[in-house]
Amino acid sequence: MSDMAIQQVLAQIRALQAQSSAQLGNAPGAAPASGPSFADVLRRGIDEVNARQQHASQLVTRFERGEPGLELPQVMIETQKASVSFRALVEVRNRFISAYQDIMNMPI
């Protein structure tokens, strides 16, 4: 890639960055808005999936013991919710790993 093409790509990146900053209400060069970090959001998601799986497991155990007032459809729905949330978490992990591998395979 020639030096001219690299400069054009850099100019486009800077223009897109300025445009996105203007849309978000940030001035160019200003610090990004503070918020939860990616790690915090990911950890919270993992904790929620874990809590849902533990709740479903407890319901299954209570149902197996014959606890009154606990119906099979309720147990099955909670189990399916836990399963769907776990599959979604696995898909997020797969996408994250794929993005990481794509970045690592980029030429410098």
DSSP file (Angstrom, degrees, kcal/mol; ACC not computed):
  #  RESIDUE AA STRUCTURE BP1 BP2  ACC     N-H-->O    O-->H-N    N-H-->O    O-->H-N    TCO  KAPPA ALPHA  PHI   PSI    X-CA   Y-CA   Z-CA
    1    1 A M              0   0    0      0, 0.0     2,-0.0     0, 0.0     5,-0.0   0.000 360.0 360.0 360.0 131.6    0.0    0.0    0.0
    2    2 A S     >  -     0   0    0      1,-0.1     4,-2.0     4,-0.0     5,-0.2  -0.252 360.0-112.0 -74.9 164.0    1.5    3.3   -1.0
    3    3 A D  H  > S+     0   0    0      1,-0.2     4,-2.0     2,-0.2     5,-0.1   0.849 118.6  55.4 -63.2 -34.8    2.0    6.2    1.4
    4    4 A M  H  > S+     0   0    0      2,-0.2     4,-1.8     1,-0.2    -1,-0.2   0.907 107.7  48.1 -64.9 -42.5   -0.7    8.2   -0.4
    5    5 A A  H  > S+     0   0    0      2,-0.2     4,-2.2     1,-0.2    -2,-0.2   0.876 110.1  52.3 -67.2 -38.0   -3.3    5.4    0.2
    6    6 A I  H  X S+     0   0    0     -4,-2.0     4,-2.6     1,-0.2    -1,-0.2   0.916 108.8  50.3 -64.0 -42.4   -2.4    5.1    3.8
    7    7 A Q  H  X S+     0   0    0     -4,-2.0     4,-2.2     1,-0.2    -1,-0.2   0.877 109.7  51.1 -64.1 -36.9   -2.8    8.8    4.3
    8    8 A Q  H  X S+     0   0    0     -4,-1.8     4,-2.2     2,-0.2    -1,-0.2   0.911 110.5  48.4 -66.2 -42.0   -6.2    8.6    2.6
    9    9 A V  H  X S+     0   0    0     -4,-2.2     4,-2.4     2,-0.2    -2,-0.2   0.920 111.7  49.7 -63.6 -43.7   -7.3    5.7    4.9
   10   10 A L  H  X S+     0   0    0     -4,-2.6     4,-2.5     1,-0.2    -2,-0.2   0.894 109.8  51.4 -62.5 -39.5   -6.1    7.6    8.0
   11   11 A A  H  X S+     0   0    0     -4,-2.2     4,-2.2     2,-0.2    -1,-0.2   0.895 110.1  49.4 -64.2 -39.7   -8.0   10.7    6.9
   12   12 A Q  H  X S+     0   0    0     -4,-2.2     4,-2.5     2,-0.2    -2,-0.2   0.903 110.6  50.2 -66.1 -40.4  -11.2    8.7    6.4
   13   13 A I  H  X S+     0   0    0     -4,-2.4     4,-2.4     1,-0.2    -2,-0.2   0.928 111.5  48.0 -63.4 -44.6  -10.8    7.1    9.8
   14   14 A R  H  X S+     0   0    0     -4,-2.5     4,-2.4     2,-0.2    -1,-0.2   0.885 111.2  51.0 -64.0 -38.1  -10.3   10.5   11.4
   15   15 A A  H  X S+     0   0    0     -4,-2.2     4,-2.3     2,-0.2    -2,-0.2   0.917 111.5  47.0 -66.0 -42.7  -13.4   11.9    9.6
   16   16 A L  H  X S+     0   0    0     -4,-2.5     4,-2.6     2,-0.2    -2,-0.2   0.880 111.7  51.5 -65.0 -37.7  -15.5    9.0   10.8
   17   17 A Q  H  X S+     0   0    0     -4,-2.4     4,-2.3     2,-0.2    -2,-0.2   0.923 111.4  46.5 -65.3 -43.7  -14.2    9.4   14.3
   18   18 A A  H  X S+     0   0    0     -4,-2.4     4,-2.1     2,-0.2    -2,-0.2   0.891 112.8  50.6 -64.7 -39.2  -15.1   13.1   14.3
   19   19 A Q  H  X S+     0   0    0     -4,-2.3     4,-1.9     2,-0.2    -2,-0.2   0.920 111.8  46.3 -65.7 -43.8  -18.5   12.4   12.8
   20   20 A S  H  X S+     0   0    0     -4,-2.6     4,-1.7     1,-0.2     6,-0.2   0.868 111.7  52.1 -68.3 -35.2  -19.3    9.8   15.5
   21   21 A S  H  X>S+     0   0    0     -4,-2.3     5,-2.3     2,-0.2     4,-0.7   0.895 109.3  49.9 -65.4 -39.2  -18.1   12.1   18.2
   22   22 A A  H  <5S+     0   0    0     -4,-2.1     3,-0.5     1,-0.2    -2,-0.2   0.881 109.7  51.1 -66.5 -37.4  -20.3   14.8   17.0
   23   23 A Q  H  <5S+     0   0    0     -4,-1.9    -1,-0.2     1,-0.2    -2,-0.2   0.833 111.3  47.7 -68.8 -31.8  -23.3   12.4   16.9
   24   24 A L  H  <5S-     0   0    0     -4,-1.7    -1,-0.2     2,-0.1    -2,-0.2   0.559 117.4-113.1 -85.5  -8.2  -22.7   11.4   20.5
   25   25 A G  T  <5S+     0   0    0     -4,-0.7     2,-0.4    -3,-0.5    -3,-0.2   0.572  72.4 134.0  88.8   9.3  -22.3   15.0   21.6
   26   26 A N      < -     0   0    0     -5,-2.3    -1,-0.3    -6,-0.2    -2,-0.1  -0.735  55.7-125.1 -92.6 140.3  -18.6   14.7   22.4
   27   27 A A    >   -     0   0    0     -2,-0.4     3,-2.2     4,-0.1     2,-0.1  -0.555  41.8 -89.7 -76.8 148.5  -16.2   17.4   21.3
   28   28 A P  T 3  S+     0   0    0      0, 0.0    -1,-0.1     0, 0.0     3,-0.1  -0.365 115.6  17.3 -59.5 134.5  -13.3   16.1   19.2
   29   29 A G  T 3  S+     0   0    0      1,-0.3     2,-0.1    -3,-0.1    -2,-0.0   0.324  96.7 128.8  86.4  -8.4  -10.4   15.3   21.5
   30   30 A A  S <  S-     0   0    0     -3,-2.2    -1,-0.3     1,-0.1     3,-0.1  -0.421  70.1 -95.1 -77.5 156.1  -12.7   15.1   24.6
   31   31 A A        -     0   0    0     -2,-0.1    -4,-0.1    -3,-0.1    -1,-0.1  -0.439  47.8-102.7 -67.6 142.5  -12.6   12.1   26.9
   32   32 A P        -     0   0    0      0, 0.0    -1,-0.1     0, 0.0     3,-0.1  -0.260  48.6 -83.7 -64.0 156.0  -15.2    9.6   26.1
   33   33 A A        -     0   0    0      1,-0.1     2,-0.2    -3,-0.1    -7,-0.0  -0.336  49.4-115.3 -61.2 135.9  -18.3    9.5   28.3
   34   34 A S        +     0   0    0     -3,-0.1    -1,-0.1    -2,-0.0     3,-0.0  -0.508  55.1 133.4 -77.1 144.3  -17.7    7.4   31.4
   35   35 A G        -     0   0    0     -2,-0.2     2,-0.1    -3,-0.1     0, 0.0  -0.923  60.1 -42.2-167.8-175.4  -19.7    4.3   31.8
   36   36 A P        -     0   0    0      0, 0.0     2,-0.0     0, 0.0     0, 0.0  -0.385  62.7-118.4 -66.2 142.5  -19.3    0.7   32.7
   37   37 A S     >  -     0   0    0      1,-0.1     4,-2.2    -2,-0.1     5,-0.2  -0.295  23.6-108.2 -75.0 165.4  -16.3   -1.0   31.1
   38   38 A F  H  > S+     0   0    0      1,-0.2     4,-2.7     2,-0.2     5,-0.2   0.893 121.1  54.1 -60.3 -40.2  -16.6   -3.9   28.7
   39   39 A A  H  > S+     0   0    0      1,-0.2     4,-2.7     2,-0.2    -1,-0.2   0.894 107.9  49.9 -63.1 -39.3  -15.3   -6.2   31.4
   40   40 A D  H  > S+     0   0    0      2,-0.2     4,-2.5     1,-0.2    -1,-0.2   0.917 111.9  47.3 -65.3 -42.7  -18.0   -5.0   33.9
   41   41 A V  H  X S+     0   0    0     -4,-2.2     4,-2.1     2,-0.2    -2,-0.2   0.918 114.3  47.3 -64.8 -42.9  -20.7   -5.6   31.3
   42   42 A L  H  X S+     0   0    0     -4,-2.7     4,-2.4     2,-0.2    -2,-0.2   0.918 112.3  49.1 -64.4 -44.2  -19.4   -9.0   30.4
   43   43 A R  H  X S+     0   0    0     -4,-2.7     4,-2.6     1,-0.2    -2,-0.2   0.905 110.4  50.9 -63.1 -41.1  -19.0  -10.0   34.1
   44   44 A R  H  X S+     0   0    0     -4,-2.5     4,-2.2     1,-0.2    -1,-0.2   0.900 110.6  49.8 -63.6 -39.9  -22.6   -8.8   34.8
   45   45 A G  H  X S+     0   0    0     -4,-2.1     4,-2.2     2,-0.2    -2,-0.2   0.908 111.1  48.3 -64.1 -42.5  -23.9  -10.9   31.9
   46   46 A I  H  X S+     0   0    0     -4,-2.4     4,-2.6     1,-0.2    -2,-0.2   0.913 111.1  50.9 -64.7 -42.0  -22.1  -14.0   33.1
   47   47 A D  H  X S+     0   0    0     -4,-2.6     4,-2.6     1,-0.2    -1,-0.2   0.890 109.4  50.8 -63.1 -38.7  -23.3  -13.5   36.6
   48   48 A E  H  X S+     0   0    0     -4,-2.2     4,-2.3     2,-0.2    -1,-0.2   0.912 111.1  47.8 -65.5 -41.9  -26.9  -13.2   35.3
   49   49 A V  H  X S+     0   0    0     -4,-2.2     4,-2.3     2,-0.2    -2,-0.2   0.917 112.6  49.9 -64.0 -42.4  -26.6  -16.4   33.3
   50   50 A N  H  X S+     0   0    0     -4,-2.6     4,-2.5     1,-0.2    -2,-0.2   0.922 110.7  49.1 -61.8 -44.4  -25.1  -18.2   36.3
   51   51 A A  H  X S+     0   0    0     -4,-2.6     4,-2.4     1,-0.2    -1,-0.2   0.900 110.6  50.8 -62.7 -40.8  -27.9  -17.0   38.5
   52   52 A R  H  X S+     0   0    0     -4,-2.3     4,-2.3     1,-0.2    -1,-0.2   0.900 111.4  48.1 -64.5 -40.2  -30.6  -18.1   36.0
   53   53 A Q  H  X S+     0   0    0     -4,-2.3     4,-2.4     2,-0.2    -2,-0.2   0.898 111.9  49.0 -67.8 -40.0  -29.0  -21.6   35.8
   54   54 A Q  H  X S+     0   0    0     -4,-2.5     4,-2.4     2,-0.2    -2,-0.2   0.906 111.0  50.4 -65.4 -40.3  -28.8  -21.9   39.5
   55   55 A H  H  X S+     0   0    0     -4,-2.4     4,-2.3     2,-0.2    -2,-0.2   0.926 111.6  47.7 -62.3 -44.9  -32.4  -20.9   39.9
   56   56 A A  H  X S+     0   0    0     -4,-2.3     4,-2.3     1,-0.2    -2,-0.2   0.900 111.3  51.3 -63.1 -40.4  -33.5  -23.4   37.3
   57   57 A S  H  X S+     0   0    0     -4,-2.4     4,-2.4     1,-0.2    -1,-0.2   0.899 109.4  49.9 -64.0 -40.2  -31.5  -26.1   39.0
   58   58 A Q  H  X S+     0   0    0     -4,-2.4     4,-2.7     2,-0.2    -1,-0.2   0.902 109.9  50.9 -64.7 -40.5  -33.1  -25.3   42.3
   59   59 A L  H  X S+     0   0    0     -4,-2.3     4,-2.6     2,-0.2    -2,-0.2   0.914 109.9  49.9 -62.9 -41.9  -36.5  -25.5   40.8
   60   60 A V  H  X S+     0   0    0     -4,-2.3     4,-2.6     2,-0.2    -2,-0.2   0.930 112.0  48.0 -61.6 -45.3  -35.7  -28.9   39.2
   61   61 A T  H  X S+     0   0    0     -4,-2.4     4,-1.6     1,-0.2    -2,-0.2   0.923 112.7  47.9 -62.2 -44.7  -34.5  -30.2   42.6
   62   62 A R  H  <>S+     0   0    0     -4,-2.7     5,-2.2     1,-0.2     4,-0.4   0.893 112.4  49.6 -63.4 -39.3  -37.6  -28.9   44.4
   63   63 A F  H ><5S+     0   0    0     -4,-2.6     3,-1.2     1,-0.2    -2,-0.2   0.908 108.3  53.1 -65.7 -41.6  -39.8  -30.4   41.7
   64   64 A E  H 3<5S+     0   0    0     -4,-2.6    -1,-0.2     1,-0.3    -2,-0.2   0.828 105.9  54.1 -63.6 -31.2  -38.0  -33.8   42.0
   65   65 A R  T 3<5S-     0   0    0     -4,-1.6    -1,-0.3    -5,-0.2    -2,-0.2   0.592 117.9-115.2 -78.3 -10.0  -38.6  -33.8   45.8
   66   66 A G  T < 5 -     0   0    0     -3,-1.2    -3,-0.2    -4,-0.4    -2,-0.1   0.800  44.0-177.3  83.2  29.8  -42.3  -33.3   45.2
   67   67 A E    > < -     0   0    0     -5,-2.2     3,-1.1     1,-0.1    -1,-0.2  -0.411  29.7-114.6 -62.8 130.8  -42.6  -29.8   46.7
   68   68 A P  T 3  S+     0   0    0      0, 0.0    -1,-0.1     0, 0.0     3,-0.1  -0.340  94.7  30.4 -69.3 148.9  -46.3  -28.7   46.6
   69   69 A G  T 3  S+     0   0    0      1,-0.2     2,-0.6    -2,-0.0    -2,-0.1   0.433  89.3 113.7  86.9   0.2  -47.2  -25.7   44.5
   70   70 A L    <   -     0   0    0     -3,-1.1     2,-0.3    -8,-0.1    -1,-0.2  -0.923  50.8-160.0-109.1 117.6  -44.5  -26.3   41.9
   71   71 A E     >  -     0   0    0     -2,-0.6     4,-1.8     1,-0.1     3,-0.2  -0.672  24.3-124.4 -99.8 150.6  -45.8  -27.3   38.5
   72   72 A L  H  > S+     0   0    0     -2,-0.3     4,-2.9     1,-0.2     5,-0.2   0.893 109.2  55.8 -59.3 -44.2  -43.9  -29.0   35.7
   73   73 A P  H  > S+     0   0    0      0, 0.0     4,-2.4     0, 0.0    -1,-0.2   0.896 107.1  50.7 -59.2 -37.4  -44.5  -26.3   33.1
   74   74 A Q  H  > S+     0   0    0      2,-0.2     4,-2.1     1,-0.2    -2,-0.2   0.920 112.2  46.6 -63.1 -43.8  -43.0  -23.7   35.4
   75   75 A V  H  X S+     0   0    0     -4,-1.8     4,-2.2     1,-0.2    -1,-0.2   0.917 113.1  49.0 -64.6 -44.3  -39.9  -25.8   35.9
   76   76 A M  H  X S+     0   0    0     -4,-2.9     4,-2.4     2,-0.2    -2,-0.2   0.890 110.0  51.3 -65.3 -39.3  -39.6  -26.5   32.1
   77   77 A I  H  X S+     0   0    0     -4,-2.4     4,-2.4    -5,-0.2    -1,-0.2   0.932 111.9  46.3 -63.9 -45.4  -40.0  -22.8   31.2
   78   78 A E  H  X S+     0   0    0     -4,-2.1     4,-2.1     1,-0.2    -1,-0.2   0.880 112.2  51.6 -64.9 -37.1  -37.3  -21.7   33.7
   79   79 A T  H  X S+     0   0    0     -4,-2.2     4,-2.1     2,-0.2    -1,-0.2   0.911 110.9  47.6 -64.9 -42.3  -35.0  -24.5   32.5
   80   80 A Q  H  X S+     0   0    0     -4,-2.4     4,-2.8     2,-0.2     5,-0.2   0.883 109.3  53.6 -67.1 -38.2  -35.5  -23.4   28.9
   81   81 A K  H  X S+     0   0    0     -4,-2.4     4,-2.4     1,-0.2    -1,-0.2   0.920 110.3  47.8 -60.0 -43.6  -34.8  -19.8   29.8
   82   82 A A  H  X S+     0   0    0     -4,-2.1     4,-2.0   -30,-0.2    -2,-0.2   0.897 112.4  49.6 -64.2 -40.3  -31.5  -20.9   31.5
   83   83 A S  H  X S+     0   0    0     -4,-2.1     4,-2.4     2,-0.2    -2,-0.2   0.919 111.7  47.3 -65.5 -44.5  -30.6  -22.9   28.4
   84   84 A V  H  X S+     0   0    0     -4,-2.8     4,-2.3     1,-0.2    -2,-0.2   0.912 112.1  49.7 -64.8 -42.4  -31.3  -20.1   26.0
   85   85 A S  H  X S+     0   0    0     -4,-2.4     4,-2.1    -5,-0.2    -1,-0.2   0.880 111.3  49.7 -66.1 -36.0  -29.3  -17.6   28.0
   86   86 A F  H  X S+     0   0    0     -4,-2.0     4,-2.5     2,-0.2    -2,-0.2   0.920 110.2  49.7 -67.4 -42.8  -26.4  -20.0   28.2
   87   87 A R  H  X S+     0   0    0     -4,-2.4     4,-2.1     1,-0.2    -2,-0.2   0.889 110.5  51.1 -62.7 -37.9  -26.4  -20.5   24.5
   88   88 A A  H  X S+     0   0    0     -4,-2.3     4,-2.2     2,-0.2    -1,-0.2   0.911 109.8  49.8 -64.6 -41.7  -26.5  -16.7   23.9
   89   89 A L  H  X S+     0   0    0     -4,-2.1     4,-2.4     1,-0.2    -2,-0.2   0.904 109.9  50.5 -63.4 -41.3  -23.5  -16.4   26.2
   90   90 A V  H  X S+     0   0    0     -4,-2.5     4,-2.5     1,-0.2    -1,-0.2   0.893 109.7  51.1 -63.7 -39.2  -21.6  -19.1   24.3
   91   91 A E  H  X S+     0   0    0     -4,-2.1     4,-2.5     2,-0.2    -2,-0.2   0.893 108.8  50.6 -66.1 -39.0  -22.4  -17.3   21.1
   92   92 A V  H  X S+     0   0    0     -4,-2.2     4,-2.6     2,-0.2    -2,-0.2   0.925 111.0  49.7 -62.3 -43.9  -21.1  -14.0   22.5
   93   93 A R  H  X S+     0   0    0     -4,-2.4     4,-2.6     1,-0.2    -2,-0.2   0.921 110.6  49.7 -60.1 -44.1  -17.9  -15.8   23.5
   94   94 A N  H  X S+     0   0    0     -4,-2.5     4,-2.3     1,-0.2    -2,-0.2   0.903 112.1  47.5 -62.9 -41.5  -17.5  -17.3   20.1
   95   95 A R  H  X S+     0   0    0     -4,-2.5     4,-2.6     2,-0.2    -1,-0.2   0.900 111.6  50.9 -66.4 -40.0  -18.0  -13.9   18.4
   96   96 A F  H  X S+     0   0    0     -4,-2.6     4,-2.5     2,-0.2    -2,-0.2   0.924 111.7  46.8 -63.1 -44.7  -15.5  -12.3   20.8
   97   97 A I  H  X S+     0   0    0     -4,-2.6     4,-2.6     2,-0.2    -2,-0.2   0.900 112.1  51.2 -64.6 -40.3  -12.9  -15.0   20.1
   98   98 A S  H  X S+     0   0    0     -4,-2.3     4,-2.3     2,-0.2    -2,-0.2   0.918 111.0  47.6 -63.0 -43.3  -13.5  -14.7   16.4
   99   99 A A  H  X S+     0   0    0     -4,-2.6     4,-2.3     2,-0.2    -2,-0.2   0.907 111.7  50.8 -64.2 -41.1  -13.1  -10.9   16.5
  100  100 A Y  H  X S+     0   0    0     -4,-2.5     4,-2.6     1,-0.2    -2,-0.2   0.922 111.0  47.9 -61.3 -44.7   -9.9  -11.3   18.6
  101  101 A Q  H  X S+     0   0    0     -4,-2.6     4,-1.7     1,-0.2    -2,-0.2   0.885 110.2  52.3 -65.5 -37.7   -8.5  -13.8   16.1
  102  102 A D  H  < S+     0   0    0     -4,-2.3     4,-0.4     2,-0.2    -1,-0.2   0.911 111.5  46.7 -62.9 -41.7   -9.3  -11.5   13.1
  103  103 A I  H >< S+     0   0    0     -4,-2.3     3,-1.1     1,-0.2    -2,-0.2   0.913 111.9  50.3 -67.1 -41.8   -7.5   -8.6   14.8
  104  104 A M  H 3< S+     0   0    0     -4,-2.6    -1,-0.2     1,-0.2    -2,-0.2   0.791 109.1  52.4 -67.7 -26.4   -4.5  -10.8   15.6
  105  105 A N  T 3< S+     0   0    0     -4,-1.7    -1,-0.2    -5,-0.2    -2,-0.2   0.464  83.5 112.7 -88.6  -1.3   -4.3  -12.0   12.0
  106  106 A M  S <  S-     0   0    0     -3,-1.1     2,-0.1    -4,-0.4    -3,-0.0  -0.478  74.3-114.7 -70.6 139.8   -4.3   -8.5   10.6
  107  107 A P              0   0    0      0, 0.0    -1,-0.1     0, 0.0    -2,-0.1  -0.472 360.0 360.0 -72.6 147.8   -1.1   -7.5    9.0
  108  108 A I              0   0    0     -2,-0.1    -2,-0.0     0, 0.0     0, 0.0   0.456 360.0 360.0 -86.8 360.0    0.8   -4.7   10.6
